[in-house]
């Protein structure tokens, strides 16, 4: 199961996906506060699904019409999570 992070101008959607099928999804509003919300929402999603953080196969990330800082925060979280998964 993969974690998918999708960001747009004022909305974030995170989901656990098996292939292209979204198994469970959380959406939340983003207003210059992604750094305060993203990790908390990922933790809540994994808890809701009963998946451990290392039970995720990888993280996919996309951003459309999001601001520069929002885009970079999402990218850093995805890259860091993938790095930890690869080296654990």
Secondary structure as UniProt FT lines:
FT   STRAND          2..7
FT   STRAND          11..18
FT   TURN            19..20
FT   STRAND          21..29
FT   HELIX           34..49
FT   HELIX           53..55
FT   STRAND          58..63
FT   HELIX           68..86
//
